[in-house]
Structures are given as structure tokens and as C-alpha cells.
Amino acid sequence: MLLTIAIILLILWALGLFAFHVTSGLIHILLVVGIIVLIWNFIAGRRTV
């Protein structure tokens, strides 16, 4: 689920940066949050119950 959220955030960032030429800080915050979620997902890995 975290991976899905990260991918969605990265896609929104790319659309905002390249398609709409929006250069607000919010777009870059989305990128940072997406990267942090991806890194957290790889570090935490899948947990077995």
C-alpha cells in the first residue's frame, strides 16, 4: 500500500512539474514524501504475521 501511495505521489509530482509547469513548493514536497515512502518501504520490507 505504501508503494502505491509513493507511485501516485511521484506521478502527481511529474504531472505538476512537466505538464502544468507549476513550480510551487507543494510539488517538491510531494516528491520528497514519495521518495521517503519508497525508502521506508524498502527498509521495512514485508512483515509476516
C-alpha positions as CSV (number, residue, x, y, z in Angstrom):
1,M,0.0,0.0,0.0
2,L,2.9,2.4,0.8
3,L,4.3,1.6,-2.6
4,T,1.1,2.6,-4.3
5,I,0.9,5.9,-2.4
6,A,4.5,6.6,-3.3
7,I,3.9,5.9,-7.0
8,I,0.8,8.1,-7.0
9,L,2.7,11.0,-5.3
10,L,5.5,10.7,-7.9
11,I,3.1,10.7,-10.8
12,L,1.4,13.8,-9.4
13,W,4.7,15.5,-8.9
14,A,5.8,14.7,-12.5
15,L,2.4,16.0,-13.9
16,G,2.6,19.2,-11.9
17,L,6.2,19.8,-12.8
18,F,6.2,18.9,-16.5
19,A,2.6,19.1,-17.8
20,F,1.4,22.2,-15.9
21,H,4.7,23.9,-15.2
22,V,3.8,24.5,-11.6
23,T,6.8,25.5,-9.6
24,S,5.3,25.8,-6.1
25,G,6.8,24.2,-3.1
26,L,3.9,21.8,-2.8
27,I,5.1,19.9,-5.9
28,H,8.6,19.4,-4.4
29,I,7.1,18.3,-1.1
30,L,5.2,15.6,-2.9
31,L,8.4,14.4,-4.5
32,V,10.2,14.3,-1.1
33,V,7.3,12.5,0.6
34,G,7.1,9.9,-2.3
35,I,10.9,9.2,-2.0
36,I,10.7,8.9,1.8
37,V,7.8,6.4,1.5
38,L,9.7,4.4,-1.1
39,I,12.8,4.3,1.0
40,W,10.8,3.4,4.1
41,N,9.1,0.6,2.2
42,F,12.4,-0.9,1.1
43,I,13.9,-0.6,4.6
44,A,10.9,-2.0,6.5
45,G,10.2,-4.7,3.9
46,R,7.2,-7.0,4.1
47,R,6.2,-8.1,7.5
48,T,4.9,-11.6,8.1
49,V,2.2,-12.2,10.6
